[in-house]
Amino acid sequence: MEHVKYTFITLLLVFLVGCGNEDTSNDDAQSEAKDTEEMSESKEEATSSSNASEDANEEESEEQADASSTAKQAYYVDPASYRILPLDDDASRVALLTIDDAPDQHALEMAETLKKHDAPAIFFVNGMYLNTEEGKDTLQKIYDMGFEIGNHTMTHANLSNLDPQATVDEIIPVNDMVEEITGERPRFFRAPFGVNTDASIQVTEDEDMTLMNWTYGYDWEAEYQDADALADIMVNTELLDDGANLLMHDRTWTKDALSEIISGLRAKEYELIDPANIQSAREEDADEE
């Protein structure tokens, strides 16, 4: 009988210990579940915060893009004088650099000089220089450096000597070639010798391009086919004025004078306009739509 009593007590103790362990196990499970739930909530809060941050960043990027888009319309080409004037009509001490007849011989070197001085410019190209792989590669490099590409006709013909269809053939193929190489059609057209006709004006309108001649240039004149003489006249001419539209060419002496021209203009406190900030007919049409 005494033996049965001890056996019963032993079994009872085992039972109670087991229940205690089960309660502890339940407590641990509940605690673990609670921790898991808190971690999940924390992750949800972090994800929500991250999404909110991304949304805020996206909104900020859109605002910056809108601001950038507005900035790109800060200037326009005056159709009477070809000066580059501010849209808000405030006086602006600025000048535009342009390089014609590219990419003939020195266009890439000129682009590298401009890039070195952080000086923007438009390169007006002739299609006859884009018929080789070297010419295409050069244009691509100039474009990739951030320079605007303009249309300067296929063969540099005097448009006043051409009939309307020949004029079309001088302009449209160049736009096609530039777009094929860079992915972007030119926004600006410059006629050789500054000679436009009714036909060329019509083509540029159809292509949403802006006509752009110049206010002064000298590097085709014999006395300025020297780097020092050219740099001096380009900076010290009486024609240098607010909104000046400087014409230069892909020539050896111009290449050699370019750095001095840039520094000379800046010494006179002229800001060099980024062509991206010049509104063209294409942007005007887009605004109207």
TORZALO-960261 format. One record per residue (C-alpha): x, y, z. Coordinates in steps of 0.5 Angstrom, whole numbers. Example, Ala and Ser with C-alpha at 12.3 -4.5 7.8 and 13.67 -1.06 7.14 Angstrom:
<sites>
<<25 -9 16>>;
<<27 -2 14>>;
</sites>
This chain:
<sites>
<<0 0 0>>;
<<6 5 2>>;
<<9 3 -5>>;
<<2 5 -9>>;
<<2 12 -5>>;
<<9 13 -7>>;
<<8 11 -14>>;
<<2 16 -15>>;
<<5 22 -12>>;
<<11 21 -17>>;
<<6 21 -23>>;
<<3 27 -20>>;
<<9 31 -20>>;
<<11 28 -27>>;
<<4 31 -29>>;
<<5 38 -26>>;
<<12 39 -29>>;
<<9 37 -36>>;
<<3 42 -35>>;
<<8 47 -33>>;
<<13 46 -39>>;
<<7 46 -43>>;
<<5 53 -40>>;
<<12 55 -41>>;
<<12 53 -49>>;
<<5 56 -50>>;
<<8 63 -47>>;
<<14 62 -51>>;
<<10 61 -57>>;
<<5 67 -56>>;
<<11 71 -55>>;
<<14 69 -61>>;
<<8 70 -65>>;
<<8 77 -62>>;
<<15 79 -64>>;
<<13 76 -71>>;
<<7 81 -71>>;
<<11 87 -69>>;
<<17 85 -74>>;
<<11 85 -79>>;
<<8 91 -77>>;
<<15 94 -77>>;
<<17 92 -84>>;
<<10 95 -86>>;
<<11 101 -83>>;
<<18 101 -86>>;
<<15 100 -93>>;
<<10 105 -93>>;
<<15 110 -91>>;
<<20 108 -96>>;
<<14 108 -101>>;
<<12 115 -99>>;
<<20 117 -99>>;
<<20 115 -107>>;
<<13 118 -108>>;
<<16 125 -105>>;
<<23 124 -109>>;
<<18 122 -116>>;
<<14 129 -115>>;
<<21 133 -113>>;
<<24 130 -120>>;
<<17 132 -124>>;
<<18 139 -121>>;
<<25 139 -123>>;
<<23 137 -130>>;
<<18 142 -130>>;
<<23 147 -128>>;
<<28 145 -133>>;
<<23 145 -139>>;
<<21 152 -137>>;
<<29 154 -137>>;
<<29 151 -144>>;
<<25 157 -146>>;
<<29 162 -143>>;
<<31 165 -150>>;
<<28 166 -157>>;
<<32 168 -164>>;
<<29 174 -166>>;
<<27 173 -174>>;
<<29 180 -176>>;
<<36 181 -173>>;
<<38 174 -171>>;
<<40 176 -164>>;
<<38 171 -158>>;
<<33 175 -154>>;
<<30 173 -147>>;
<<23 171 -147>>;
<<22 176 -141>>;
<<24 182 -145>>;
<<30 183 -139>>;
<<36 186 -142>>;
<<41 180 -142>>;
<<49 180 -143>>;
<<49 174 -147>>;
<<52 171 -153>>;
<<51 165 -157>>;
<<57 161 -161>>;
<<56 157 -167>>;
<<60 153 -172>>;
<<59 152 -179>>;
<<61 147 -184>>;
<<62 141 -179>>;
<<64 136 -179>>;
<<69 137 -184>>;
<<76 137 -181>>;
<<77 140 -174>>;
<<70 140 -171>>;
<<71 134 -166>>;
<<77 138 -163>>;
<<73 145 -163>>;
<<68 141 -159>>;
<<73 138 -154>>;
<<76 145 -153>>;
<<69 148 -152>>;
<<67 142 -147>>;
<<74 144 -143>>;
<<72 151 -142>>;
<<65 149 -141>>;
<<62 153 -147>>;
<<56 151 -150>>;
<<55 152 -158>>;
<<51 149 -164>>;
<<54 145 -169>>;
<<51 146 -176>>;
<<53 140 -180>>;
<<53 139 -188>>;
<<50 132 -190>>;
<<56 131 -195>>;
<<61 130 -189>>;
<<56 125 -186>>;
<<57 120 -192>>;
<<63 116 -189>>;
<<63 112 -182>>;
<<68 117 -180>>;
<<64 123 -181>>;
<<58 119 -177>>;
<<62 117 -171>>;
<<65 124 -171>>;
<<58 127 -171>>;
<<56 122 -165>>;
<<62 124 -161>>;
<<60 131 -161>>;
<<53 130 -160>>;
<<54 126 -154>>;
<<59 131 -151>>;
<<52 135 -151>>;
<<52 140 -157>>;
<<46 142 -161>>;
<<46 140 -168>>;
<<43 144 -173>>;
<<42 143 -181>>;
<<47 147 -186>>;
<<44 143 -192>>;
<<47 137 -196>>;
<<52 141 -200>>;
<<53 148 -198>>;
<<49 150 -204>>;
<<47 157 -205>>;
<<39 156 -204>>;
<<37 162 -209>>;
<<40 158 -215>>;
<<36 152 -213>>;
<<29 150 -215>>;
<<24 148 -210>>;
<<25 141 -210>>;
<<32 142 -210>>;
<<32 146 -204>>;
<<28 140 -201>>;
<<33 135 -203>>;
<<38 140 -199>>;
<<35 140 -193>>;
<<30 134 -191>>;
<<36 129 -192>>;
<<40 132 -187>>;
<<35 132 -182>>;
<<34 125 -183>>;
<<41 123 -183>>;
<<42 127 -176>>;
<<36 123 -173>>;
<<39 117 -176>>;
<<46 118 -172>>;
<<44 122 -166>>;
<<36 120 -165>>;
<<34 127 -165>>;
<<32 132 -171>>;
<<35 139 -172>>;
<<31 144 -169>>;
<<35 150 -172>>;
<<37 151 -180>>;
<<42 156 -182>>;
<<42 157 -190>>;
<<49 157 -193>>;
<<51 164 -194>>;
<<45 166 -190>>;
<<41 166 -196>>;
<<34 164 -195>>;
<<28 163 -200>>;
<<21 162 -200>>;
<<22 155 -201>>;
<<27 154 -196>>;
<<23 158 -191>>;
<<17 153 -193>>;
<<21 147 -191>>;
<<23 149 -185>>;
<<16 151 -183>>;
<<14 144 -185>>;
<<20 141 -181>>;
<<18 145 -175>>;
<<25 148 -175>>;
<<27 156 -173>>;
<<31 160 -178>>;
<<38 162 -175>>;
<<43 166 -179>>;
<<48 170 -175>>;
<<50 177 -172>>;
<<57 177 -174>>;
<<63 173 -176>>;
<<70 174 -180>>;
<<74 167 -181>>;
<<72 167 -188>>;
<<76 174 -189>>;
<<83 173 -191>>;
<<85 178 -186>>;
<<82 174 -181>>;
<<85 167 -183>>;
<<90 168 -177>>;
<<88 165 -170>>;
<<91 172 -166>>;
<<87 177 -171>>;
<<81 173 -171>>;
<<81 172 -163>>;
<<82 180 -163>>;
<<76 182 -168>>;
<<71 177 -165>>;
<<72 179 -158>>;
<<73 187 -160>>;
<<68 188 -165>>;
<<63 194 -165>>;
<<58 188 -167>>;
<<59 185 -160>>;
<<52 186 -156>>;
<<47 183 -152>>;
<<44 177 -155>>;
<<50 177 -160>>;
<<50 171 -165>>;
<<57 169 -167>>;
<<59 165 -173>>;
<<65 161 -174>>;
<<67 155 -178>>;
<<71 149 -178>>;
<<77 152 -180>>;
<<84 151 -177>>;
<<85 158 -175>>;
<<78 158 -172>>;
<<80 152 -168>>;
<<87 155 -166>>;
<<83 162 -164>>;
<<77 158 -160>>;
<<80 158 -153>>;
<<82 166 -153>>;
<<75 168 -156>>;
<<71 164 -150>>;
<<76 167 -145>>;
<<75 174 -148>>;
<<68 174 -148>>;
<<68 172 -141>>;
<<73 177 -139>>;
<<67 182 -142>>;
<<62 179 -138>>;
<<58 175 -143>>;
<<55 169 -141>>;
<<55 164 -147>>;
<<48 161 -148>>;
<<46 154 -148>>;
<<42 152 -154>>;
<<38 148 -150>>;
<<35 154 -147>>;
<<33 157 -154>>;
<<26 156 -156>>;
<<25 154 -163>>;
<<19 153 -167>>;
<<18 146 -165>>;
<<17 148 -158>>;
<<13 154 -160>>;
<<8 149 -163>>;
<<8 144 -157>>;
<<6 149 -153>>;
<<0 151 -157>>;
<<-2 144 -157>>;
</sites>
